[in-house]
């Protein structure tokens, strides 16, 4: 996993910061240089394609617990759509 992507997860998608869905996340990411944005995009693609990446790995990085792999994948797909495909709203973390 790219260190820039891992840092993005730890910094912006942790249990506290990741709950802020006010709309700052996409502009914050896009304010970084293109190499960083592409590293984050690539990181998302990598974990979405990696069947072995699941709730324990995500929790280790973010301290966010997902009950199952399907709910994590759904969240990550929605987050990717928000960050890179123009989806209107950032998805919310589970309670």
JOPE-V650506 format. One record per backbone hydrogen bond with DSSP energy under -0.5 kcal/mol. CO is the residue of the C=O (numbers start at 1). NH is the residue of the N-H. If there is no record, write none. Layout:
co=CO nh=NH
co=CO nh=NH
//
This chain:
co=2 nh=6
co=3 nh=7
co=4 nh=8
co=5 nh=9
co=6 nh=10
co=7 nh=11
co=8 nh=12
co=8 nh=13
co=9 nh=13
co=14 nh=18
co=16 nh=19
co=17 nh=20
co=19 nh=21
co=23 nh=27
co=24 nh=28
co=25 nh=29
co=26 nh=30
co=27 nh=31
co=28 nh=31
co=29 nh=32
co=33 nh=36
co=33 nh=37
co=34 nh=38
co=35 nh=39
co=36 nh=40
co=37 nh=41
co=38 nh=42
co=39 nh=43
co=40 nh=44
co=41 nh=45
co=42 nh=46
co=43 nh=47
co=44 nh=48
co=45 nh=49
co=46 nh=50
co=49 nh=51
co=50 nh=53
co=52 nh=54
co=54 nh=58
co=55 nh=59
co=56 nh=60
co=57 nh=61
co=58 nh=62
co=59 nh=63
co=62 nh=15
co=64 nh=66
co=68 nh=72
co=69 nh=73
co=70 nh=74
co=71 nh=75
co=72 nh=76
co=73 nh=77
co=74 nh=78
co=75 nh=79
co=76 nh=80
co=77 nh=81
co=78 nh=82
co=79 nh=83
co=80 nh=84
co=80 nh=85
co=81 nh=85
co=81 nh=87
//
